[in-house]
Amino acid sequence: MGTTIYTIEWLKLVQKFADRWRIGKIGPCPPVLRENCAGTVTKQLVELRTWFDTVYGSSISYPRVAWTQIVNILASQVPDTELSSQEIYTVPLPTSITDPHLRPAKFVISSSTAVTAAFDDGATGELIRALLTMLTDTFNCKAHPGDILVRELAEQGGAKESSDTRPALLVLGGSHSRILAAELGDRGYEILDLSIPGWVPTDSNIAKLDEKLSKIESIEKYTVVMDFVSNYVYRFEQMDGTLAFPYKVGGRYHMLSKVSVCSKESLVSVLDKLNNVMGHLTGPKICLPPLPRYLHNGCCEEEGHCEGVDLPTHASDLLGKCQGIRKIVKEYMVSKYGGVWVPDTVQQLLPDCSNMGSLANGLKDLYAKDNVHLTKHGYSKVADIIVECIKTKFSACLSVSGPQGGHLGEKPQSFFWRGFVSPVGSDRPREKYFSTKHKRFTGGPLRPSPYSGRGGRGGHNMPPPAPSPFRGRKRF
């Protein structure tokens, strides 16, 4: 259709994306020509690349290196006709990526070709490597530009190693977990999905889950993704000051007044009930904290429901309470069970946000219309967090088979480090005696001392060090 019409259509496309996803950035990927095209395609691609260079400049959304490679590939083709003299022509192009007004751009041509040849495997590989170089340098993509990108070699097993080392996932929880199970399954993970939409940790539900887990063979091979309390923590405030659960009408849950969260005592009480369930889960565990709800909009349009949701401080206040719930869950799970990771999901969704206000505003575009569930893009980002957690936090655990340390029949050895218990590690070096003032306990909370009650901090004193036999003597 020509470069002019193409660039005008490109501006319209960018505007449509901007209207739909306000924080998105759109950049042009270069074409990979798989068959012969008209000779004018060469000229128009050069014109298009020149315009992209002008309007995008140094923007990270523009793969400049890859477009330069396109021109190099086209220039390597032998022209059919060498012109006797250079020809200068003009093409009307938009002024900028946001300004559709046209202005003339001058081009010089000294040769022409009747056919733009399709890219061979070598040219295609160079172009894809140029794209990967840009993704690696700009976005820290983990694909290495030097990798061989040939399908035959991948089918021989080069690409199968990463999928074979992926752990099987056991997914537990409610509707969030059900959607995440589907997302992770699409990424090639083996999924055992025991999630139930609307699941809450009642005595009967916990008993049924306990029975299901007891029947799973080789349950230790699973990495567990669990979300037990998302449907439990959110409540609405009643007139007498107590908190009540939402009620379901017409297939939707409703909050009759101001939205809040349960107390710490109530949350710990229900987590205690999950002790038998957690006893079955011997592999690595990812415990997802509750995602925020009703930050910017209520459950419905009914007057009084989700009262105060339109106040400027509502979103940040409720998000702060939600983050407090995550802290309670983390402290409980990490201190009581081994091999648990509780990611800061909200902060990892928006790593550039530094306070509750900016976090709350950034989350607005990730929520579906019910203000409880996320959009597909939102769940994709949560799945990214889970995958990254599996790769970075549990890689050592997943590479170990069999009990660690000890002989057959002995209890596997575990190692404590910064709040985590791991089957992989080394023994702690033996500590020397120091004075009480400088004595520190590492690897967990302070332990009661047999010499408590003799003063010092909190009444926990250690005995004074024994006199050194070298005191007053020279050492050699």
Buried (B, 14 or more C-beta within 10 A) or exposed (E): EEBBEBBBEBBEEBBEEBEEEEEEEBBBEBEEBEEEBEBBBBBBBBBBBBBBBBBBEEEEEBBBBBBBBBBEBBEEBEBEEEEEEEEEEEBBBBEEBEEEEBEEBEBEEEEBBEEBBEBEEEBBBBBBBBBBBBBBEEEEBEEEBEBEBEEEEEEEEEEEEEEEEBBEBBBBBBBBBBBBBBBBBEBEBBBBBBBBEEBBBEEEBBEBBBEEBEEBEEBEBBBBBBBBBBBBBBBBBEEEEEBBBBEEEEEEBBBBBBBBBBEBEBBEEBBEBBEEBBEBBBBBBBBBBBBBBBBBBBBBEEEEBBBBBEEEEBBBBBBBBBBEBBEBBBBBBBEEBBBBBBBBBBBBBBEEBEEBBEBBBBBBBBBEEEBBBBBEEBBBBBBBBBBEBBEEBBEEBBEEEEBBEEEEEEEEEBBBEEEBBBBBBEEEEEEEEEEBEEBEEEEEEEEEBEBEEEEBEEEBBBEEEEEEEEEEEEEE
